[in-house]
Structures are given as structure tokens and as C-alpha cells.
Amino acid sequence: MLRKIRITISILVISLISFFIVDFAGLLPMQLHFLEEIQLIPALLALNWAIIITLIVLTFIFGRIYCSSVCPLGIWMDITSRIRKWVSSKKKRKRYKYTKALNLFRYGFLALTIIAFFSGFSLLVGLLDPYSAFSRFMVHVFKPAYLAGHNLFSWIFSNFGKGEFLPVGIYLMSVSSLVIALFTLGLVTIMAWRNGRIYCNSVCPVGTTLGVISKYSLLQIKFNPENCTSCGKCARVCKASCIDVKKMQVDTDRCINCYSCTDVCGDDALHYQPVWKKHTESNASAAENHKAYKKHNSRRKFLQTAGMTVLATGTLLADRKLNTVTSKLEHKRKPVMPPGALNFEKFTRQCTSCHLCITKCPTQVIRPAYYEYGLAGMLQPVMDFKTQYCDYTCTMCTDVCPTDALTKLTEESKKLTQIGLVQLQLSDCVVKKYNKTCTACSDICPTAAVVAMPYQDDLFIPEIDQAICVGCGACESVCPAKPLKAIWVEGLNHHQNITLKHKKVETVPEDDFGF
């Protein structure tokens, strides 16, 4: 019964989280983003003490039920192991065996995560956070596949004269983010396919942290030596490889409470019970005579993993190199942080690059950063106003952020939050450069920070007022000047509040500008 309950909860959690991430049509209610907020590292970064204390208390009482039923990456590994079981013949079916804990890797990765966080190197924290890793490969791998499936249905329905499914655009957000997502997906899937939950117990800092608490949990899986026949069935189904049949012990800090062992035991020798309830140990000495299991050769696999990580980092730098030509044509600028970031230090320290804000942004103006924030801020969200702009009234990115890297804003406070400052280079403006009519930037500005002033004859030229600019990037996105835009937005290290001097102006339709 425990195993069935765990499987039911796990399927429900991963289904809702996955569909919430890829859902582009808003079919699911926004309240479901609480599933992201109950993940451990986002809760820690947001200092959500209610969630943090709840998870610690649950782990102290029940063990690592978080890893088996709440963490989407852990559930993904269980699904992978299950698929391996389904597709393999009975002879080739994976059988697990006890291996000693790779404590050097476990505590090493945990120490690196802590050091990286306090030193401001957010890239490593984001890469190792299990929720953010899962969210990235859902955004960059599975969402495009989901959109392709939607477009296929749209094509089928259109051929039958039905228009319920309208096609949507599919595009690549970032080469580097896609490579990192594919690498993470491949690494986790291969490790789970071959060795079950070895990633959770040897790499994941969340698994290691909860393992320390779980070691002293009040409810644990224990052997009853009097009933145990040392058949080894429990060890063969243990994805965490933490059951030592020889010593009749369960390594509690690695046990993820999947309850497969208690389900498969036909001798009533394993029980999920309070730690103070003890069994007789009359068979313990006889169990010591069993042949020890061979040591699992995991160190070699982690060396291979380290090599792949170096290759992935090289790809990140190569991705930035591909954009060198474009960068040289752009104005040297400070990156614009999304609304709610408030200040650079807070934003880069708390963001784990889960890319939920990117996938939920209705105008797709947010993209993963390359090197705009430096090496430590790679993959974190940055505003890109080349072709899109931030909707004046939209607060979606702040609503869904699970780590509080983007502080929640109301619609009214968003309208008065300055995330950047408009800049103008009149020599590049098409009005002054070519004597052509254009009022695109002033027509679309929602705060009248850009206004069209009489220039000569019937021409008007833009004039800016930085004091009432919110940095939405609308002016930059519609500026027709090439190769350099005449008007653009510079980022701020600290977002500011503004006081509007003018009433909000009416904007023209997006594809009806004055040029």
C-alpha cells in the first residue's frame, strides 16, 4: 500500500509540474506554481521558512519521501528505471546490488554548492539544483516537442475543416541552454537507466542534505533477522543500492523510501517501522558469512561525467562566440534584468536558471543569458528587446518565480518600476539620417518617455525623458534603424520607482507604425 501511494503521488506531481512548464495556452491555473515553490532549493533561496521547516520535519519523521514523491528529477529517474524494466527481457532485466556510499562525491558536490552560493557563482548552484535541471530540459527539449505535436494536430484538424487548433511558432531560445538541457537529460537518464538513483545519492546536493536528516528519521526500513532468508530480492530491486543483505542493514541516509523492498519481500523480513522498535538479531552472525557484493565501479563513470561537463562548458563559450559578430554591431550596454529583480546582487544570487519565467513570458522577451552577467550568471534570464518588448501591464515572470529572485509585483507597481533607461543616438535615427517619416518609438511608448517633436518640414524626431522611462524596450523593438538601432534600453544595477508626469498615452496597433 505504501508503494502504491508513493507511485500515485509521484505521477500526479510530475504530471502537473511538467504540463505547467510546457503549457503555452494557460490551460492550467496559475495557482499550480506552488509545486515549484515547495522544491527545497527554491524554498531555501526564497527563505520560505514554512516550506523549509515542513520538508525538514517530514524528512525527520518519514525519511526521504521528498526525493521519491516531490522532486520531479527523482521521479523522472524512477520512470526511466521502470521503462528499462519494461523493455528489457527477463534475462537482461536490470538487477541492482548493494554498493558502498560514494561519500567523497556526495559531500564534495554539497560543499561545492554551498561554496558557490556564498561566493556568488550561481551557475553551479543552478546546474546542480534538481528542480532547475528538470525545468530546463522540459523548457528546451520537451516544450518544443509538445508544440510540434500541437502543430501536427492543427494541421490534421485544418485538413478536416476544423480550426480549433491554431499553429504556434517553435524557435530556439539559446544554443547553450539547449546543449546544457540535453546534456543534463542524457546524463540523468543514462545514470538512472544503468544504476537507478546513483545520481541522487552521489551528485545531488538536495539528496545529500536530506540524507543527513533521514539518517536520524523516526520511521525507517529495518530487517527482521529471524524472518530473513537472505534471498537478496530486496537488494535486487533497491534503486538506491543501499540494502546490505550480508549485514542485514539498510543505509538509511541513501534510502529514498520507494518501498520496493518491503513490497517484494515474501518473508515479512523488512518493515517500515519506528526506530525504537527492535527485532532480535539471532541470525546476524550467520548473515555475516554471506559472500560480500563486489564494489560498484562508479568512480570511472564520474570521471567520464566530469569530462562531459568540460565539453558542455566549452559549448557555452562557443555559443557566445557565434554571437560575436552581432554583438559588435550593437551598442555596448548593460544587461536588463527582468521585472522584480530589484538589484543585481539579489537576483544573481537567488536565481537558479529554472527558466520558468522564460517559458511563461507571453511576449517571449526573456531569454537565457550568455555572458551578459559574467560566467557566474550564465543561463540566468535576461531581457532581449531586438524584436520583442515587455508588456507594460504583465507580471507573469514575477508571479511564477519559485526562488523569489524576481519579487512579486502587482500590475500597478510594475507600471512604476524602472528596469532600464532609454538611450537615443539621433545620428542613427532614420528621420535625421534619411529624412524619412518615422514615429514608431513615440507611438508605442506606454509612458510618454519618448515623444515625437517637430523637426523640419512635416517630419518629427524623437525626444526622450529618462525620468519616466520604465525600460520596457518597446521603442527598441520597433526601431527600424540598421545596422544599429537609434534607440535602445540600458540596464540598471538597481531597479527604481518612477513618478509619471504624464497620463498614459494611447498606443497604435503593433503593426501600424508611422514608417
C-alpha positions in Angstrom: 0.0 0.0 0.0 2.9 2.4 0.8 4.4 1.8 -2.6 1.1 2.4 -4.4 0.5 5.6 -2.5 4.0 6.8 -3.4 3.6 6.0 -7.1 0.2 7.7 -7.2 1.6 10.9 -5.6 4.7 10.8 -7.8 2.7 10.5 -11.1 0.4 13.3 -10.0 3.3 15.7 -9.1 5.5 15.1 -12.2 2.4 15.3 -14.5 1.3 18.7 -13.1 4.8 20.2 -12.9 5.7 19.1 -16.4 2.4 20.3 -18.0 2.6 23.6 -16.1 6.1 24.2 -17.6 5.2 23.4 -21.2 1.6 24.8 -21.1 1.7 27.7 -23.5 -2.1 28.2 -23.7 -2.7 28.8 -20.0 -4.9 25.6 -19.6 -3.7 25.1 -16.0 -4.5 27.5 -13.2 -1.6 29.8 -12.1 -2.0 28.5 -8.5 -0.2 25.3 -9.6 3.1 27.2 -9.5 3.2 26.3 -5.8 4.5 22.9 -6.9 7.7 24.8 -7.9 7.8 26.7 -4.6 7.8 23.5 -2.5 11.1 22.4 -4.0 13.9 22.6 -1.5 16.5 24.8 -3.1 13.9 27.3 -4.4 12.4 27.4 -0.9 15.8 28.0 0.6 16.7 30.8 -1.8 13.3 32.4 -1.2 13.7 31.9 2.6 10.2 30.3 2.6 10.5 29.1 6.2 7.1 27.4 6.2 8.2 25.1 3.3 11.7 24.6 4.6 10.6 23.6 8.1 7.8 21.4 6.7 10.3 19.5 4.5 12.8 19.1 7.3 10.1 17.8 9.7 8.7 15.4 7.1 12.1 14.0 6.4 12.9 13.7 10.1 9.7 11.7 10.6 9.3 9.7 7.4 12.7 9.7 5.7 13.4 10.9 2.2 9.9 10.9 0.9 10.7 14.3 -0.8 13.2 12.5 -3.1 10.7 9.8 -4.0 7.5 11.7 -4.3 8.1 15.5 -4.6 11.3 16.0 -6.6 10.5 15.9 -10.3 14.0 14.9 -11.3 14.0 12.0 -8.9 10.6 10.9 -10.2 12.0 11.1 -13.7 14.7 8.7 -12.7 12.2 6.2 -11.4 10.2 6.4 -14.7 13.5 5.7 -16.6 14.2 2.7 -14.4 10.6 1.5 -14.9 10.9 1.8 -18.7 14.2 -0.1 -18.6 12.4 -2.9 -16.8 9.5 -2.9 -19.3 11.7 -3.0 -22.5 14.3 -5.5 -21.2 13.9 -9.2 -21.5 13.6 -11.2 -18.2 17.2 -12.4 -18.6 18.6 -8.9 -19.3 16.4 -7.1 -16.8 18.4 -4.8 -14.5 19.1 -6.2 -11.1 20.6 -3.8 -8.5 23.0 -4.7 -5.8 24.5 -3.1 -2.7 27.3 -0.6 -3.2 29.1 1.5 -0.6 28.3 5.2 -0.5 30.4 7.4 -2.6 30.8 9.9 0.2 33.7 11.7 -1.5 31.4 12.7 -4.3 28.3 13.2 -2.2 29.8 15.7 0.3 32.2 17.1 -2.3 29.3 18.2 -4.5 27.4 19.5 -1.5 30.4 21.5 -0.4 30.9 22.9 -3.9 27.2 24.0 -4.0 27.5 25.8 -0.7 30.8 27.5 -1.6 29.4 28.5 -5.0 26.3 30.1 -3.4 28.2 32.2 -0.9 30.8 33.2 -3.4 28.1 34.3 -5.9 28.8 31.7 -8.5 25.1 31.0 -9.3 25.8 28.9 -12.4 26.9 25.9 -10.4 24.0 26.1 -8.0 21.6 26.2 -10.9 23.3 23.3 -12.6 23.1 21.1 -9.5 19.6 22.1 -8.3 17.4 19.1 -9.3 14.3 21.1 -9.9 16.0 23.7 -12.1 17.8 20.9 -14.0 14.4 19.2 -14.7 12.7 22.5 -15.6 15.5 23.4 -18.1 15.2 20.2 -20.1 11.4 20.5 -20.0 11.6 24.1 -21.4 14.3 23.5 -24.1 13.7 19.9 -25.1 10.1 18.7 -24.3 8.3 22.0 -24.8 9.4 22.3 -28.5 8.3 18.6 -28.9 4.9 19.5 -27.3 4.5 22.5 -29.6 5.3 20.3 -32.6 2.6 17.9 -31.5 0.2 20.7 -31.2 1.0 21.9 -34.7 0.6 18.4 -36.1 -2.9 18.3 -34.6 -3.6 21.8 -36.0 -2.6 20.6 -39.5 -4.8 17.5 -39.2 -7.8 19.4 -38.0 -7.4 22.1 -40.6 -7.5 19.4 -43.3 -10.9 18.4 -42.0 -12.2 22.0 -41.9 -11.8 22.4 -38.2 -9.9 25.5 -36.8 -9.9 24.7 -33.1 -6.1 24.2 -33.1 -4.1 27.2 -34.3 -0.4 26.6 -35.1 2.2 28.2 -32.9 5.8 29.2 -33.6 8.7 27.0 -32.5 12.1 28.6 -32.1 15.4 28.0 -30.4 15.8 30.2 -27.4 19.5 29.6 -26.9 22.0 27.1 -28.3 23.9 26.9 -25.0 20.8 26.3 -22.9 19.7 23.6 -25.3 23.1 21.9 -25.1 23.1 22.1 -21.3 19.5 20.8 -21.2 20.3 17.9 -23.5 23.5 17.1 -21.5 21.5 17.1 -18.2 18.7 15.0 -19.7 21.2 12.5 -21.2 23.4 12.3 -18.0 20.5 11.8 -15.6 18.7 9.3 -17.9 21.7 7.2 -18.6 22.7 7.0 -14.9 19.2 6.1 -13.9 19.0 3.5 -16.7 22.1 1.8 -15.6 22.3 2.4 -11.8 18.9 3.7 -10.6 19.2 6.6 -8.1 23.0 6.8 -8.1 22.7 10.5 -9.3 20.6 11.3 -6.2 23.0 9.7 -3.8 26.3 10.8 -5.4 25.7 14.2 -7.1 22.5 15.9 -6.0 23.1 18.3 -3.1 19.5 18.1 -2.1 19.7 14.3 -1.7 22.8 14.5 0.4 21.3 17.2 2.6 18.1 15.3 3.2 20.1 12.1 3.6 21.9 13.6 6.7 18.4 14.3 8.3 17.0 10.9 7.1 19.7 9.0 8.9 18.0 10.0 12.1 14.4 9.7 10.9 11.8 8.3 13.3 10.5 5.8 10.7 13.0 3.6 8.9 13.1 0.4 6.9 14.5 -2.3 9.2 15.4 -6.1 8.8 13.8 -8.8 10.9 16.7 -11.2 11.0 14.5 -14.0 12.3 12.4 -14.0 9.1 15.1 -13.1 6.6 16.3 -16.0 4.4 19.0 -13.8 2.7 17.4 -14.4 -0.7 18.6 -10.9 -1.8 15.3 -9.9 -3.5 15.2 -6.7 -1.6 18.7 -5.7 -2.8 18.0 -6.5 -6.4 15.0 -4.1 -6.5 16.7 -1.3 -4.5 17.3 1.6 -6.9 19.4 3.4 -4.3 21.7 0.3 -3.9 21.6 0.8 -0.1 20.5 -2.6 1.2 23.3 -4.7 2.5 21.9 -8.3 2.8 25.2 -9.5 4.2 24.9 -7.3 7.3 21.1 -7.1 7.1 21.2 -3.3 7.1 19.6 -0.5 5.2 21.8 2.6 4.6 19.1 5.0 5.8 20.7 8.2 4.6 20.7 6.9 1.0 17.3 5.2 1.2 14.7 7.2 -0.8 11.7 5.4 0.7 10.4 3.9 -2.6 9.1 0.8 -0.6 10.0 -1.6 -3.4 12.0 -3.7 -0.9 9.1 -4.2 1.5 6.8 -4.8 -1.4 8.9 -7.6 -2.9 9.9 -9.4 0.3 7.8 -12.5 0.7 9.2 -13.5 4.1 8.0 -10.5 6.1 11.6 -9.7 6.9 11.5 -5.9 6.1 9.3 -3.4 7.9 8.8 0.3 7.7 8.7 0.9 11.4 9.7 3.3 14.3 13.4 3.2 15.1 12.7 2.3 18.7 11.0 -1.0 17.7 13.8 -3.6 17.5 13.9 -7.2 16.3 16.0 -9.9 17.7 19.4 -10.3 16.0 19.9 -14.1 16.4 20.6 -14.6 12.7 23.0 -11.6 12.5 26.2 -13.7 13.0 25.1 -16.2 10.3 24.4 -13.4 7.9 27.9 -12.2 8.2 29.1 -15.4 6.5 27.4 -14.5 3.2 29.6 -13.5 0.3 30.1 -9.8 0.0 28.9 -8.0 -3.1 31.5 -6.7 -5.5 32.3 -3.0 -5.2 30.4 -1.0 -7.8 32.8 0.8 -10.2 31.3 4.3 -10.1 34.4 6.4 -9.9 35.2 5.8 -13.5 31.7 6.9 -14.5 32.1 10.1 -12.6 35.4 10.9 -14.3 33.6 10.4 -17.6 30.9 12.8 -16.4 33.5 15.4 -15.5 34.9 15.2 -19.0 31.4 15.7 -20.5 30.9 18.7 -18.2 34.1 20.3 -19.6 32.8 19.8 -23.1 29.4 21.4 -22.2 31.2 24.4 -20.8 33.2 24.7 -24.0 29.9 24.6 -25.9 28.7 27.6 -23.8 31.7 29.6 -24.7 31.4 28.5 -28.4 27.8 29.6 -28.4 28.8 33.1 -27.2 31.5 33.2 -30.0 28.7 32.6 -32.6 27.1 35.8 -31.4 30.3 37.9 -31.6 29.5 39.5 -35.0 26.1 40.5 -33.8 27.4 41.9 -30.5 29.9 44.1 -32.3 27.1 45.7 -34.2 25.2 46.5 -31.1 25.7 49.4 -28.7 27.8 48.5 -25.7 25.2 48.1 -23.0 24.4 46.8 -19.5 22.0 43.8 -19.5 18.4 44.4 -18.5 17.2 42.2 -15.7 13.6 41.1 -15.7 11.0 43.0 -13.6 11.1 42.1 -10.0 14.9 41.5 -9.9 15.2 44.7 -7.8 19.0 44.6 -7.7 21.8 42.7 -9.4 23.2 41.0 -6.3 19.9 39.6 -5.1 18.9 38.5 -8.5 22.0 36.6 -9.5 22.4 35.1 -6.0 18.9 33.7 -5.9 18.2 32.7 -9.5 18.8 29.0 -10.3 18.1 29.3 -14.0 15.0 27.1 -13.9 13.7 29.1 -16.9 10.1 29.1 -15.8 9.9 32.9 -16.3 11.3 32.4 -19.8 8.7 29.7 -20.9 5.8 31.6 -19.3 6.6 35.1 -20.7 3.7 35.9 -23.1 5.9 38.1 -25.4 9.0 35.8 -25.2 11.2 38.8 -24.4 13.1 36.9 -21.8 15.9 34.6 -22.9 18.8 32.7 -21.2 21.9 34.9 -20.8 25.2 34.1 -22.5 27.9 36.2 -20.8 25.9 39.3 -20.1 26.1 38.8 -16.3 29.5 37.2 -16.5 30.4 33.5 -16.1 28.6 33.0 -12.8 25.3 34.3 -14.4 25.2 32.2 -17.5 21.8 30.8 -18.3 20.0 33.3 -16.0 17.2 35.2 -17.6 17.9 38.5 -19.4 15.7 40.8 -21.4 16.2 40.8 -25.2 14.5 43.7 -27.0 15.7 43.1 -30.5 12.2 42.0 -31.7 10.0 41.9 -28.6 9.3 44.1 -25.6 8.0 43.7 -22.0 4.2 44.1 -21.8 3.5 47.2 -19.7 0.9 45.5 -17.5 2.3 41.9 -17.4 3.6 40.5 -14.2 3.8 36.8 -15.2 7.6 36.3 -14.6 7.3 37.6 -11.1 4.2 35.5 -10.4 5.9 32.2 -11.3 9.4 32.7 -9.9 9.9 30.0 -7.3 13.0 31.4 -5.7 12.0 35.0 -5.1 14.8 36.1 -7.4 12.0 38.0 -9.1 10.0 39.6 -6.3 6.3 39.5 -7.0 4.9 42.8 -8.4 1.3 44.0 -8.7 0.2 45.4 -12.0 0.3 49.0 -10.6 3.8 48.6 -9.0 5.0 47.0 -12.3 3.9 50.1 -14.2 6.1 52.3 -11.9 9.2 50.0 -11.8 12.1 51.2 -13.9 14.1 48.2 -15.1 16.2 50.2 -17.6 16.8 53.6 -19.1 16.1 54.6 -22.7 19.1 55.8 -24.8 19.0 57.8 -28.1 21.5 58.2 -30.8 20.0 60.7 -33.1 22.6 60.3 -35.8 21.3 56.8 -36.4 17.6 57.7 -36.5 16.1 57.2 -40.0 14.4 60.6 -39.7 17.6 62.5 -39.4 19.8 60.1 -41.4 17.5 59.7 -44.4 14.8 62.4 -43.9 12.2 59.7 -43.8 9.0 59.8 -41.7 9.0 57.6 -38.6 7.3 57.9 -35.3 7.3 54.2 -34.3 9.1 54.7 -30.9 6.9 57.5 -29.7 3.8 55.8 -30.9 4.4 52.7 -28.9 5.9 54.1 -25.7 3.4 53.5 -22.8 4.6 56.3 -20.5 5.4 59.1 -23.0 9.1 58.8 -22.1 9.6 59.0 -25.9 7.7 61.7 -27.7 7.8 63.0 -31.3 8.9 66.6 -31.6 8.7 68.8 -34.7 12.0 68.6 -36.7 11.7 70.1 -40.2 9.0 70.3 -42.8 6.5 67.6 -41.8 9.0 65.4 -40.0 9.1 64.6 -36.3 12.1 63.4 -34.4 12.1 61.5 -31.0 12.9 63.2 -27.8 13.4 61.1 -24.6 12.7 61.7 -20.9 14.6 59.1 -18.8 12.8 60.1 -15.6 9.5 58.4 -16.7 11.0 55.5 -18.7 10.2 52.1 -17.4 12.7 50.3 -19.7 10.1 48.1 -21.3 12.0 48.0 -24.6 9.0 48.7 -26.8 10.8 51.6 -28.5 13.9 49.5 -29.2 11.9 46.5 -30.6 10.2 48.6 -33.3 13.1 50.9 -34.2 13.7 50.3 -38.0 17.3 51.7 -38.0 20.0 49.4 -39.2 22.6 48.1 -38.5 22.5 50.0 -35.2 19.2 50.8 -33.5 18.8 54.5 -32.9 17.0 53.9 -29.6 17.7 51.2 -27.0 17.5 50.4 -23.3 20.4 50.2 -20.9 20.0 48.0 -17.8 20.3 49.2 -14.2 22.1 47.5 -11.3 19.2 48.6 -9.1 15.6 48.9 -10.3 14.0 52.3 -9.5 10.5 53.6 -8.8 9.3 56.4 -11.0 6.6 59.0 -10.8 4.7 59.6 -14.0 4.4 63.2 -15.1 2.0 62.5 -18.0 -1.0 60.4 -18.5 -0.6 57.1 -20.2 -0.8 57.7 -23.9 -2.8 55.6 -26.3 -0.6 53.3 -28.4 -1.1 52.4 -32.0 -1.6 48.7 -33.1 1.7 46.8 -33.2 1.8 46.5 -37.0 0.6 50.0 -37.8 3.6 52.3 -37.1 4.4 55.5 -38.8 7.1 54.4 -41.3 
